[in-house]
Structure formats: structure tokens, C-alpha cells
Amino acid sequence: MHGFDERYDLVPQWASVKRGIYERMEAGAKDCLKARAATSCNYRIRVSYSDLTTLTPDTSTTDVQVDTEAHPAQSIQLTIPNRALDNSE
């Protein structure tokens, strides 16, 4: 019920990131795909680790590119720090 621990979670994120900014970004991308009749979509996530021994990434960079019949391909890139975020972030 509470999700996997770090041993099984491939890209562990702070709860304030996973349930905050990242969730809103994913929901926005999904809404865009549904509302705009997308003809293609590219979705890439890159994670960065501070060293070779850490299990938790420092940042994740997400690139979303949506192409629709009405508009040429548009890209959004979002780099999110993987730490506790406050409401101002």
C-alpha cells in the first residue's frame, strides 16, 4: 500500500516532488495529448546521480514533445531537483 522501498524503486523521488510538480507535469502532458489529437509524442526522462554509489538521483530532466494536426511539434523541458521542495518552488 505504501509503494516500494529504495531497493525496488528504480528512480526514487521525494514525496514533495513525486506528488507535486512531477505529478502536475505528467497530468498536463496527458491533457495535452487527449485534447489536441496528438499525431505523435516523445517522452524522455534522464536522471542524474551525484556519484556511483548513491541510489537516489539528484535531478531528473523530462523532455516532452507533442505533434498535433493543428500545430507543429512543440517541446517542453523540465528539470526537477530531487529534494524536499517547499510551496514556493
Backbone atoms as SQL, in Angstrom:
CREATE TABLE atoms (id INTEGER PRIMARY KEY, chain TEXT, resi INTEGER, resn TEXT, atom TEXT, x REAL, y REAL, z REAL);
INSERT INTO atoms VALUES
  (1, 'A', 1, 'MET', 'N', 0.805, -1.204, 0.000),
  (2, 'A', 1, 'MET', 'CA', 0.000, 0.000, 0.000),
  (3, 'A', 1, 'MET', 'C', 0.851, 1.273, 0.000),
  (4, 'A', 2, 'HIS', 'N', 2.048, 1.200, 0.495),
  (5, 'A', 2, 'HIS', 'CA', 2.876, 2.403, 0.588),
  (6, 'A', 2, 'HIS', 'C', 3.952, 2.456, -0.487),
  (7, 'A', 3, 'GLY', 'N', 3.914, 1.607, -1.472),
  (8, 'A', 3, 'GLY', 'CA', 4.906, 1.617, -2.546),
  (9, 'A', 3, 'GLY', 'C', 6.149, 0.841, -2.172),
  (10, 'A', 4, 'PHE', 'N', 7.048, 0.760, -3.135),
  (11, 'A', 4, 'PHE', 'CA', 8.281, 0.014, -2.943),
  (12, 'A', 4, 'PHE', 'C', 9.289, 0.840, -2.166),
  (13, 'A', 5, 'ASP', 'N', 10.212, 0.141, -1.493),
  (14, 'A', 5, 'ASP', 'CA', 11.308, 0.865, -0.858),
  (15, 'A', 5, 'ASP', 'C', 12.415, 1.073, -1.885),
  (16, 'A', 6, 'GLU', 'N', 13.514, 1.723, -1.497),
  (17, 'A', 6, 'GLU', 'CA', 14.562, 2.090, -2.449),
  (18, 'A', 6, 'GLU', 'C', 15.186, 0.901, -3.159),
  (19, 'A', 7, 'ARG', 'N', 15.147, -0.278, -2.577),
  (20, 'A', 7, 'ARG', 'CA', 15.750, -1.439, -3.223),
  (21, 'A', 7, 'ARG', 'C', 15.026, -1.810, -4.514),
  (22, 'A', 8, 'TYR', 'N', 13.750, -1.483, -4.620),
  (23, 'A', 8, 'TYR', 'CA', 12.961, -1.855, -5.792),
  (24, 'A', 8, 'TYR', 'C', 12.563, -0.661, -6.654),
  (25, 'A', 9, 'ASP', 'N', 12.613, 0.528, -6.103),
  (26, 'A', 9, 'ASP', 'CA', 12.214, 1.732, -6.819),
  (27, 'A', 9, 'ASP', 'C', 13.366, 2.164, -7.720),
  (28, 'A', 10, 'LEU', 'N', 13.187, 2.109, -9.031),
  (29, 'A', 10, 'LEU', 'CA', 14.279, 2.414, -9.955),
  (30, 'A', 10, 'LEU', 'C', 14.720, 3.867, -9.897),
  (31, 'A', 11, 'VAL', 'N', 13.782, 4.785, -9.694),
  (32, 'A', 11, 'VAL', 'CA', 14.119, 6.204, -9.602),
  (33, 'A', 11, 'VAL', 'C', 13.381, 6.799, -8.403),
  (34, 'A', 12, 'PRO', 'N', 13.926, 6.611, -7.194),
  (35, 'A', 12, 'PRO', 'CA', 13.256, 7.135, -6.004),
  (36, 'A', 12, 'PRO', 'C', 13.182, 8.664, -6.040),
  (37, 'A', 13, 'GLN', 'N', 12.039, 9.206, -5.652),
  (38, 'A', 13, 'GLN', 'CA', 11.849, 10.651, -5.604),
  (39, 'A', 13, 'GLN', 'C', 11.287, 11.037, -4.241),
  (40, 'A', 14, 'TRP', 'N', 11.603, 12.257, -3.813),
  (41, 'A', 14, 'TRP', 'CA', 10.989, 12.798, -2.609),
  (42, 'A', 14, 'TRP', 'C', 9.483, 12.894, -2.851),
  (43, 'A', 15, 'ALA', 'N', 8.700, 12.693, -1.821),
  (44, 'A', 15, 'ALA', 'CA', 7.238, 12.757, -1.952),
  (45, 'A', 15, 'ALA', 'C', 6.785, 14.123, -2.454),
  (46, 'A', 16, 'SER', 'N', 7.438, 15.204, -1.996),
  (47, 'A', 16, 'SER', 'CA', 7.034, 16.547, -2.434),
  (48, 'A', 16, 'SER', 'C', 7.286, 16.756, -3.923),
  (49, 'A', 17, 'VAL', 'N', 8.190, 15.974, -4.503),
  (50, 'A', 17, 'VAL', 'CA', 8.444, 16.042, -5.945),
  (51, 'A', 17, 'VAL', 'C', 7.465, 15.142, -6.684),
  (52, 'A', 18, 'LYS', 'N', 7.387, 13.883, -6.267),
  (53, 'A', 18, 'LYS', 'CA', 6.567, 12.886, -6.964),
  (54, 'A', 18, 'LYS', 'C', 5.082, 13.248, -6.941),
  (55, 'A', 19, 'ARG', 'N', 4.610, 13.750, -5.802),
  (56, 'A', 19, 'ARG', 'CA', 3.187, 14.087, -5.675),
  (57, 'A', 19, 'ARG', 'C', 2.917, 15.568, -5.915),
  (58, 'A', 20, 'GLY', 'N', 3.939, 16.298, -6.285),
  (59, 'A', 20, 'GLY', 'CA', 3.793, 17.730, -6.502),
  (60, 'A', 20, 'GLY', 'C', 4.024, 18.107, -7.946),
  (61, 'A', 21, 'ILE', 'N', 5.171, 18.730, -8.187),
  (62, 'A', 21, 'ILE', 'CA', 5.477, 19.275, -9.515),
  (63, 'A', 21, 'ILE', 'C', 5.513, 18.197, -10.592),
  (64, 'A', 22, 'TYR', 'N', 6.044, 17.030, -10.285),
  (65, 'A', 22, 'TYR', 'CA', 6.148, 15.984, -11.301),
  (66, 'A', 22, 'TYR', 'C', 4.766, 15.453, -11.686),
  (67, 'A', 23, 'GLU', 'N', 3.913, 15.273, -10.702),
  (68, 'A', 23, 'GLU', 'CA', 2.551, 14.801, -10.976),
  (69, 'A', 23, 'GLU', 'C', 1.786, 15.818, -11.824),
  (70, 'A', 24, 'ARG', 'N', 1.958, 17.109, -11.530),
  (71, 'A', 24, 'ARG', 'CA', 1.278, 18.149, -12.318),
  (72, 'A', 24, 'ARG', 'C', 1.798, 18.189, -13.756),
  (73, 'A', 25, 'MET', 'N', 3.115, 17.996, -13.924),
  (74, 'A', 25, 'MET', 'CA', 3.681, 17.979, -15.272),
  (75, 'A', 25, 'MET', 'C', 3.128, 16.802, -16.074),
  (76, 'A', 26, 'GLU', 'N', 3.074, 15.621, -15.464),
  (77, 'A', 26, 'GLU', 'CA', 2.536, 14.453, -16.168),
  (78, 'A', 26, 'GLU', 'C', 1.066, 14.639, -16.520),
  (79, 'A', 27, 'ALA', 'N', 0.287, 15.208, -15.603),
  (80, 'A', 27, 'ALA', 'CA', -1.133, 15.440, -15.861),
  (81, 'A', 27, 'ALA', 'C', -1.318, 16.438, -17.003),
  (82, 'A', 28, 'GLY', 'N', -0.491, 17.478, -17.047),
  (83, 'A', 28, 'GLY', 'CA', -0.566, 18.458, -18.130),
  (84, 'A', 28, 'GLY', 'C', -0.239, 17.845, -19.478),
  (85, 'A', 29, 'ALA', 'N', 0.777, 16.989, -19.513),
  (86, 'A', 29, 'ALA', 'CA', 1.138, 16.314, -20.762),
  (87, 'A', 29, 'ALA', 'C', 0.006, 15.402, -21.222),
  (88, 'A', 30, 'LYS', 'N', -0.600, 14.697, -20.293),
  (89, 'A', 30, 'LYS', 'CA', -1.712, 13.798, -20.630),
  (90, 'A', 30, 'LYS', 'C', -2.896, 14.591, -21.184),
  (91, 'A', 31, 'ASP', 'N', -3.236, 15.712, -20.535),
  (92, 'A', 31, 'ASP', 'CA', -4.343, 16.547, -21.009),
  (93, 'A', 31, 'ASP', 'C', -4.075, 17.080, -22.417),
  (94, 'A', 32, 'CYS', 'N', -2.830, 17.483, -22.666),
  (95, 'A', 32, 'CYS', 'CA', -2.462, 17.991, -23.990),
  (96, 'A', 32, 'CYS', 'C', -2.636, 16.908, -25.047),
  (97, 'A', 33, 'LEU', 'N', -2.211, 15.716, -24.733),
  (98, 'A', 33, 'LEU', 'CA', -2.327, 14.614, -25.692),
  (99, 'A', 33, 'LEU', 'C', -3.778, 14.286, -26.003),
  (100, 'A', 34, 'LYS', 'N', -4.628, 14.318, -24.985),
  (101, 'A', 34, 'LYS', 'CA', -6.039, 13.985, -25.190),
  (102, 'A', 34, 'LYS', 'C', -6.783, 15.096, -25.930),
  (103, 'A', 35, 'ALA', 'N', -6.559, 16.337, -25.541),
  (104, 'A', 35, 'ALA', 'CA', -7.333, 17.455, -26.071),
  (105, 'A', 35, 'ALA', 'C', -6.904, 17.869, -27.472),
  (106, 'A', 36, 'ARG', 'N', -5.674, 17.635, -27.822),
  (107, 'A', 36, 'ARG', 'CA', -5.144, 18.156, -29.074),
  (108, 'A', 36, 'ARG', 'C', -5.015, 17.118, -30.181),
  (109, 'A', 37, 'ALA', 'N', -5.527, 15.942, -29.998),
  (110, 'A', 37, 'ALA', 'CA', -5.453, 14.889, -31.018),
  (111, 'A', 37, 'ALA', 'C', -4.025, 14.718, -31.524),
  (112, 'A', 38, 'ALA', 'N', -3.156, 14.340, -30.634),
  (113, 'A', 38, 'ALA', 'CA', -1.736, 14.206, -30.966),
  (114, 'A', 38, 'ALA', 'C', -1.515, 13.162, -32.050),
  (115, 'A', 39, 'THR', 'N', -0.635, 13.504, -32.983),
  (116, 'A', 39, 'THR', 'CA', -0.248, 12.546, -34.011),
  (117, 'A', 39, 'THR', 'C', 1.027, 11.810, -33.614),
  (118, 'A', 40, 'SER', 'N', 1.822, 12.417, -32.729),
  (119, 'A', 40, 'SER', 'CA', 2.999, 11.734, -32.191),
  (120, 'A', 40, 'SER', 'C', 3.396, 12.372, -30.867),
  (121, 'A', 41, 'CYS', 'N', 4.100, 11.603, -30.069),
  (122, 'A', 41, 'CYS', 'CA', 4.552, 12.081, -28.771),
  (123, 'A', 41, 'CYS', 'C', 5.888, 11.422, -28.445),
  (124, 'A', 42, 'ASN', 'N', 6.826, 12.204, -27.984),
  (125, 'A', 42, 'ASN', 'CA', 8.093, 11.685, -27.476),
  (126, 'A', 42, 'ASN', 'C', 8.202, 12.107, -26.017),
  (127, 'A', 43, 'TYR', 'N', 8.551, 11.180, -25.165),
  (128, 'A', 43, 'TYR', 'CA', 8.609, 11.428, -23.727),
  (129, 'A', 43, 'TYR', 'C', 9.901, 10.796, -23.231),
  (130, 'A', 44, 'ARG', 'N', 10.831, 11.610, -22.740),
  (131, 'A', 44, 'ARG', 'CA', 12.124, 11.087, -22.297),
  (132, 'A', 44, 'ARG', 'C', 12.438, 11.650, -20.919),
  (133, 'A', 45, 'ILE', 'N', 12.917, 10.784, -20.040),
  (134, 'A', 45, 'ILE', 'CA', 13.326, 11.191, -18.702),
  (135, 'A', 45, 'ILE', 'C', 14.778, 10.785, -18.508),
  (136, 'A', 46, 'ARG', 'N', 15.606, 11.751, -18.119),
  (137, 'A', 46, 'ARG', 'CA', 17.013, 11.482, -17.803),
  (138, 'A', 46, 'ARG', 'C', 17.240, 11.799, -16.334),
  (139, 'A', 47, 'VAL', 'N', 17.890, 10.905, -15.627),
  (140, 'A', 47, 'VAL', 'CA', 18.193, 11.137, -14.217),
  (141, 'A', 47, 'VAL', 'C', 19.697, 11.296, -14.038),
  (142, 'A', 48, 'SER', 'N', 20.078, 12.107, -13.055),
  (143, 'A', 48, 'SER', 'CA', 21.491, 12.349, -12.753),
  (144, 'A', 48, 'SER', 'C', 21.761, 11.973, -11.306),
  (145, 'A', 49, 'TYR', 'N', 22.845, 11.264, -11.101),
  (146, 'A', 49, 'TYR', 'CA', 23.255, 10.840, -9.766),
  (147, 'A', 49, 'TYR', 'C', 24.541, 11.565, -9.383),
  (148, 'A', 50, 'SER', 'N', 24.701, 11.874, -8.100),
  (149, 'A', 50, 'SER', 'CA', 25.880, 12.616, -7.652),
  (150, 'A', 50, 'SER', 'C', 27.152, 11.782, -7.704),
  (151, 'A', 51, 'ASP', 'N', 27.032, 10.466, -7.530),
  (152, 'A', 51, 'ASP', 'CA', 28.202, 9.595, -7.613),
  (153, 'A', 51, 'ASP', 'C', 27.752, 8.177, -7.959),
  (154, 'A', 52, 'LEU', 'N', 28.686, 7.274, -8.059),
  (155, 'A', 52, 'LEU', 'CA', 28.381, 5.906, -8.496),
  (156, 'A', 52, 'LEU', 'C', 27.765, 5.030, -7.413),
  (157, 'A', 53, 'THR', 'N', 27.749, 5.489, -6.165),
  (158, 'A', 53, 'THR', 'CA', 27.248, 4.644, -5.083),
  (159, 'A', 53, 'THR', 'C', 25.849, 5.015, -4.603),
  (160, 'A', 54, 'THR', 'N', 25.372, 6.199, -4.938),
  (161, 'A', 54, 'THR', 'CA', 24.070, 6.633, -4.440),
  (162, 'A', 54, 'THR', 'C', 22.927, 5.925, -5.169),
  (163, 'A', 55, 'LEU', 'N', 21.833, 5.702, -4.459),
  (164, 'A', 55, 'LEU', 'CA', 20.655, 5.055, -5.035),
  (165, 'A', 55, 'LEU', 'C', 19.589, 6.055, -5.466),
  (166, 'A', 56, 'THR', 'N', 19.726, 7.288, -5.008),
  (167, 'A', 56, 'THR', 'CA', 18.719, 8.300, -5.273),
  (168, 'A', 56, 'THR', 'C', 19.299, 9.385, -6.179),
  (169, 'A', 57, 'PRO', 'N', 18.642, 9.688, -7.287),
  (170, 'A', 57, 'PRO', 'CA', 19.164, 10.711, -8.197),
  (171, 'A', 57, 'PRO', 'C', 19.062, 12.117, -7.607),
  (172, 'A', 58, 'ASP', 'N', 19.958, 13.001, -8.058),
  (173, 'A', 58, 'ASP', 'CA', 19.930, 14.407, -7.640),
  (174, 'A', 58, 'ASP', 'C', 18.872, 15.189, -8.406),
  (175, 'A', 59, 'THR', 'N', 18.771, 14.920, -9.706),
  (176, 'A', 59, 'THR', 'CA', 17.810, 15.633, -10.550),
  (177, 'A', 59, 'THR', 'C', 17.227, 14.687, -11.595),
  (178, 'A', 60, 'SER', 'N', 16.089, 15.082, -12.113),
  (179, 'A', 60, 'SER', 'CA', 15.533, 14.392, -13.272),
  (180, 'A', 60, 'SER', 'C', 15.154, 15.461, -14.289),
  (181, 'A', 61, 'THR', 'N', 15.478, 15.209, -15.539),
  (182, 'A', 61, 'THR', 'CA', 15.135, 16.131, -16.619),
  (183, 'A', 61, 'THR', 'C', 14.177, 15.411, -17.553),
  (184, 'A', 62, 'THR', 'N', 13.022, 16.001, -17.745),
  (185, 'A', 62, 'THR', 'CA', 11.985, 15.406, -18.578),
  (186, 'A', 62, 'THR', 'C', 11.797, 16.251, -19.831),
  (187, 'A', 63, 'ASP', 'N', 11.823, 15.606, -20.973),
  (188, 'A', 63, 'ASP', 'CA', 11.547, 16.251, -22.256),
  (189, 'A', 63, 'ASP', 'C', 10.264, 15.646, -22.813),
  (190, 'A', 64, 'VAL', 'N', 9.295, 16.503, -23.109),
  (191, 'A', 64, 'VAL', 'CA', 8.042, 16.059, -23.713),
  (192, 'A', 64, 'VAL', 'C', 7.878, 16.824, -25.022),
  (193, 'A', 65, 'GLN', 'N', 7.637, 16.111, -26.103),
  (194, 'A', 65, 'GLN', 'CA', 7.396, 16.743, -27.397),
  (195, 'A', 65, 'GLN', 'C', 6.115, 16.159, -27.979),
  (196, 'A', 66, 'VAL', 'N', 5.174, 17.050, -28.280),
  (197, 'A', 66, 'VAL', 'CA', 3.880, 16.634, -28.819),
  (198, 'A', 66, 'VAL', 'C', 3.687, 17.275, -30.189),
  (199, 'A', 67, 'ASP', 'N', 3.263, 16.481, -31.148),
  (200, 'A', 67, 'ASP', 'CA', 2.976, 16.958, -32.501),
  (201, 'A', 67, 'ASP', 'C', 1.494, 16.712, -32.757),
  (202, 'A', 68, 'THR', 'N', 0.785, 17.743, -33.193),
  (203, 'A', 68, 'THR', 'CA', -0.638, 17.597, -33.482),
  (204, 'A', 68, 'THR', 'C', -0.917, 18.026, -34.920),
  (205, 'A', 69, 'GLU', 'N', -2.111, 17.733, -35.380),
  (206, 'A', 69, 'GLU', 'CA', -2.501, 18.140, -36.731),
  (207, 'A', 69, 'GLU', 'C', -2.583, 19.657, -36.840),
  (208, 'A', 70, 'ALA', 'N', -2.994, 20.320, -35.770),
  (209, 'A', 70, 'ALA', 'CA', -3.189, 21.767, -35.801),
  (210, 'A', 70, 'ALA', 'C', -1.905, 22.563, -35.565),
  (211, 'A', 71, 'HIS', 'N', -0.931, 21.982, -34.872),
  (212, 'A', 71, 'HIS', 'CA', 0.297, 22.701, -34.523),
  (213, 'A', 71, 'HIS', 'C', 1.514, 21.822, -34.777),
  (214, 'A', 72, 'PRO', 'N', 2.622, 22.424, -35.201),
  (215, 'A', 72, 'PRO', 'CA', 3.854, 21.643, -35.349),
  (216, 'A', 72, 'PRO', 'C', 4.358, 21.194, -33.975),
  (217, 'A', 73, 'ALA', 'N', 5.314, 20.307, -33.987),
  (218, 'A', 73, 'ALA', 'CA', 5.854, 19.761, -32.740),
  (219, 'A', 73, 'ALA', 'C', 6.286, 20.876, -31.792),
  (220, 'A', 74, 'GLN', 'N', 5.880, 20.740, -30.547),
  (221, 'A', 74, 'GLN', 'CA', 6.257, 21.679, -29.500),
  (222, 'A', 74, 'GLN', 'C', 6.902, 20.888, -28.374),
  (223, 'A', 75, 'SER', 'N', 7.967, 21.442, -27.801),
  (224, 'A', 75, 'SER', 'CA', 8.708, 20.736, -26.761),
  (225, 'A', 75, 'SER', 'C', 8.630, 21.479, -25.439),
  (226, 'A', 76, 'ILE', 'N', 8.605, 20.712, -24.377),
  (227, 'A', 76, 'ILE', 'CA', 8.686, 21.238, -23.020),
  (228, 'A', 76, 'ILE', 'C', 9.796, 20.467, -22.326),
  (229, 'A', 77, 'GLN', 'N', 10.703, 21.189, -21.679),
  (230, 'A', 77, 'GLN', 'CA', 11.748, 20.529, -20.896),
  (231, 'A', 77, 'GLN', 'C', 11.644, 21.024, -19.465),
  (232, 'A', 78, 'LEU', 'N', 11.686, 20.098, -18.529),
  (233, 'A', 78, 'LEU', 'CA', 11.560, 20.428, -17.116),
  (234, 'A', 78, 'LEU', 'C', 12.641, 19.686, -16.350),
  (235, 'A', 79, 'THR', 'N', 13.487, 20.433, -15.634),
  (236, 'A', 79, 'THR', 'CA', 14.499, 19.830, -14.770),
  (237, 'A', 79, 'THR', 'C', 14.051, 20.020, -13.330),
  (238, 'A', 80, 'ILE', 'N', 13.929, 18.914, -12.618),
  (239, 'A', 80, 'ILE', 'CA', 13.393, 18.932, -11.258),
  (240, 'A', 80, 'ILE', 'C', 14.460, 18.454, -10.289),
  (241, 'A', 81, 'PRO', 'N', 14.754, 19.253, -9.243),
  (242, 'A', 81, 'PRO', 'CA', 15.674, 18.762, -8.221),
  (243, 'A', 81, 'PRO', 'C', 14.980, 17.687, -7.395),
  (244, 'A', 82, 'ASN', 'N', 15.698, 16.669, -7.006),
  (245, 'A', 82, 'ASN', 'CA', 15.119, 15.594, -6.202),
  (246, 'A', 82, 'ASN', 'C', 15.492, 15.828, -4.742),
  (247, 'A', 83, 'ARG', 'N', 14.761, 16.736, -4.118),
  (248, 'A', 83, 'ARG', 'CA', 14.938, 17.061, -2.704),
  (249, 'A', 83, 'ARG', 'C', 13.598, 17.560, -2.195),
  (250, 'A', 84, 'ALA', 'N', 13.504, 17.740, -0.914),
  (251, 'A', 84, 'ALA', 'CA', 12.265, 18.263, -0.355),
  (252, 'A', 84, 'ALA', 'C', 12.035, 19.666, -0.910),
  (253, 'A', 85, 'LEU', 'N', 10.861, 19.902, -1.476),
  (254, 'A', 85, 'LEU', 'CA', 10.523, 21.203, -2.043),
  (255, 'A', 85, 'LEU', 'C', 9.513, 21.897, -1.152),
  (256, 'A', 86, 'ASP', 'N', 9.643, 23.227, -1.039),
  (257, 'A', 86, 'ASP', 'CA', 8.635, 23.960, -0.284),
  (258, 'A', 86, 'ASP', 'C', 7.596, 24.510, -1.258),
  (259, 'A', 87, 'ASN', 'N', 6.569, 25.148, -0.728),
  (260, 'A', 87, 'ASN', 'CA', 5.455, 25.607, -1.563),
  (261, 'A', 87, 'ASN', 'C', 5.854, 26.657, -2.589),
  (262, 'A', 88, 'SER', 'N', 6.927, 27.401, -2.339),
  (263, 'A', 88, 'SER', 'CA', 7.333, 28.446, -3.282),
  (264, 'A', 88, 'SER', 'C', 8.014, 27.878, -4.518),
  (265, 'A', 89, 'GLU', 'N', 8.427, 26.617, -4.460),
  (266, 'A', 89, 'GLU', 'CA', 9.097, 26.005, -5.613),
  (267, 'A', 89, 'GLU', 'C', 8.073, 25.309, -6.431);
